[in-house]
Amino acid sequence: MTIATTRTAPRPTMGALRQTLRLTRMEFTLFMRYKTAWLFLAMALFLIAVPLNTPGEEVFGGMASNELSALGMMGSIAVIIGVGHPSNVFTARREALVLKRMRAGGVPSAALFGAVTAIVAGFSLVIAALGVGLMVSVGAGMPQDPVMLLFAVALSAVPMTFLGLLITPLARNAESAQMAAMAPIMLLLFSGGVMPVGLFPDILHKIFSLLPSAATGQLIQAGYTGYDVFGGFEGASAVGPFELWVAALPSIGVLFAWTAVLGVAVHRWFKWDPRQA
């Protein structure tokens, strides 16, 4: 007697890019259903609008101080969305064993983190576009280098999302994650445009300039005005597109450096299992 043996066909594997795209669609759907996420979006737009409703004095090139402050706050869009949203939802998913099941199911961390980063970057660009609309409505004109502005907003979403993911190992649940996220959010908002730069001592200004929110704010101010503001507003001068990008290299380097450092930290310390495990 011969016994026929059947072989189960191996399940086709899905490429990393396709997994990332599918997870991005899932993250988008969940983001749209998450009421707290809408609060993050409203808060980011509100912080841009507030300086525009305050009196300001001309600083350079027809740009007033309140308009430059609003542009600086545009550099903090990803701070609010990137730190606030992932820290909350990924802590909740970890404690509900969702992350553990995804890990056991073979979902690569790069696809999962890439998906939430894409969502943060996408919604940050939407808020930035609305912020530009507010700037135009108050007579600030159109951005002189919109590519630099969009590049800064999209790039800043990466380290900010990584920072939000790094908060999850410190939190036991979604509520405590919200509280833990407030300290870095307030620090980055403070350094990114909430307070006028002129109120800071030089040494404090130099330290703040090394933070990602400040670097992003400078890139956005330079991209919108076409002025080299990376050495401060005093003596800022209009330059060509090539010279502007050359002057922006240190700020771009700051963002890439933070992306590398925080990316390594997430890879090493991100927790997939619940805290009680």
N, C-alpha and C positions, 0 to 999 in steps of 0.2 A: 504494500500500500504506500502510495506516495502522498505526502502532505504538501499541499500547495501553500507557499508562503507569499504573503502580500507585503509589499513595501509601501509605506506611507510616503507620498511625495513630500519633499522638504518644502516648508513654507517659504514662499519667495521673500527675500529680504528687501527692505525699503531703504533707499539711499538717504544719507543724512540730510541732503537738501530738501528732499520730498517730505521727510519727517518734520523738518523745521517749518515748512510751509503749512503742513496740516496742523501742527501745534500752534502756529501763529493764528490760523483761522479760529481754532478753539479758544485761544487767549482773547482774541477780539470779541467773540461771542460772550465770553464770561465777563469781560471788561464792560461791555454795553449793559449787562444785567446787574452789575455791581454798583449800588448806589454810592458807596464811599468813593469809588473811582470818579464818578461825576463831580463829587465834592472837590477832589484834587484838581480836576480841570478848571472848575469855577474859581478855586483859590488862586491858581496860577494866573488866570486872566484878570482877576481882581487886583492882584499885586502889580500888574502892568498898568492897569487903569488908574490906580490911586495917584501916582506921581503926576499924571497928566492933568489932574484936577487941582493941583497945587500951583501957586505962583512960582515963576522961575525967571532967571536972568540969563541973557545971552552969554554963552561961553565962547563959542567959535563957530564960524561958518553959518550963522543964523540959527544954530541949535541952542536951545535954552537948557538950563540945568535940570529942570523937571523932565524934559524930553530925554536927556542923556541918562537920567536916573531910571526912567521907564525902560530904556534900551538895556541898561544894566540888569534890570529885573527880568528881562527876557532871557538872560543867561541862566536864570534860576528856575526856568520852567521844568527842566528835567530833574531838578532837585526835588521838587514837590511830587511829581508823578513817579519818578524813578525810585526815590527812597521810600515814599509813602506806600505805593501800591504793591510792589513785590514783597516787601517785608511783611505786609499784612496777609496777603493771600497765600504766600508760600509757607508761612507759619501755620496757618489754618489747614492747608493741605497736608503738611507734615504730620500734624497731630491727628488728622483723620485717616492716616495711613495711605493717602493718595500717592504721595511721592514714593513711598516704599514699594507700592504695587507697580508704579511706572518704572522704577529702577529694576525691579524683578522682571518686568516685561521686556526689558532690553532697550528702553528709551534712553538714548545717550544724553548726558548732561548738556553737551554743546547744543543739541537741538532744542532742549527745554529752555535753557538760558537764552539762546538765540531768539526764540519765539517771544519771550516776554520783553527782551530788549527791543525787538522790532516794534512791538506794541507801544512801548514807552517812547521810542523815537518817532513813530507815526503820529501819535497824539500830541507830542511836543511840537512837531512841525505844524499841526493844525492850530494849536494855540498861538504859535509864533506868527502864523499867517493872520490870525485875528488881531494880534498885537500890532502888526504892520498896518492893518486897516485902521486901528485906533490912531496910530501915529499920523497916517495920511489925513484922517478926519480932523485933526487939530492943526493941520497945515505944515507938518514936518517934511512933506515930500516923500518921494519913493526912495528905497535903498539904492545907494550908489554901486554896491557890489552884493547883489542878492545871493550869489553863489557862496560867498564867505559866510553870510548870515545863516543860510540853510545848513551849510557844512558844520558850523559851530553848534547849532541846535542839535543836529543829528548825532554828531560825535559825542557831545556831552551826555547823551542818553546812555551811552555804554558804561562809563565808570559809575554813574549815578545808579543805574540798575544793579550793578555789581555791589555797590554799597548797601542798597536795600536788601539784597540777598544775604549779605554778611550779617545783617541784624538778626536774621531768623534764628541762628544758633543761640542767641542771647535771650530769646523770648520763649515763654511756655505756651502762650496762646496768642490769638490774633489781637486781643485787647492790649496785652502787654507789649506786643510788637509795635502797636501804634504809639505807645508811650516811649518806647526805646528809640523810635525813629525821630521823635521831636527834637532831641538834642543835636544830632548832626544836621537836621533840616534848618534849625534856627541859626546854627553857626554858619552854614553855607549861604543862607539867605542874608545874614548880616554882612558877610564878606563879599557877597555878589552884587550888592546894589541897594540894600535897604537904607544904609547910611551914606551920606556924601563922603567921597574919598578925602576931601580936604579936612575932615574932622579927625582923621587918623594921624598919629605920628608916622614919620617916615619908616621906621623899623617895622611897625605894625602893618603898614601898607605893603611893604616888601614881603612880609610873611603871608598876608592875605592874597597877594598876587600869585602865590604858588598853589592856591587852592583851585579846584576845577571850576567852581562857579564864577570866581573872579576872572579866570582866563577866558571862559565862555563869554562873560559880559563884555570884556575888552574886544573880543573878536566881533561880537554883534555891533558894538558901538562903532568899530572901525569899518565894518562892512556896510553899515547903514549910512554913515556920514562921508566915507571916503577919506577920512583924516587918520593920520598916524597918531593914535591915542595911547599907544602901548607904553610910552614914557610919561604919561600923565596928560591932563588937559592943557596945562600951561605949555605953550610953545607947540601945540599940535598944529600940524600943517597938512594941507591937501597934497596927496601924492597919487601917482598913477597906479593902475591895478597891479602891475608887477612889483613895484616898490612896496605896496601895501601888503602883499602876500609875503614878501621877504621879511618885513617888519613883524608879521604875525607868526613867524616860525617859532619863536620862544613860547608863545601861548599855546600853539598847536602841540609843541613838544610837551608842555605841562599836561595837556589832556591825554596824550598818548602814554605818558609815564604813569599817570594815575590809572589808566585803563589796564596797563600791564601789571601794576602792583596789586590792584584790587582783583583782577582776573586770577592771578596766582593764589591770592588769599581765599577767594571763593572755591577754587578747585581743592584747596587743602582743608578748609574748615567748614564748608557747608554741610549741614546735617540732613540726612535723608530719613532717619528713623525718629520716632517720637522721643521727646525728652525723657519720659518715664522708662524707655527701653534702655 
